């Protein structure tokens, strides 16, 4: 199952006080609310349909993950 980035962004915009911490996990770590919002906004701006469309290199850059 995948998450629609545009749908999630619309839901986030409609519910700005809702926290999305833990909505996604990367390398076994739950993402913070700010990280989720940053990734979803980035994905929508880039035209990615789901979280699976975001290249891992771009995700690592967004999260400040190093090798």
Secondary structure by P-SEA (a helix, b strand, c coil): ccccaaaaaaaaaaccccccccccccccccccaaaaaaaaaaaaaacccccccccaaaaaaaacccc
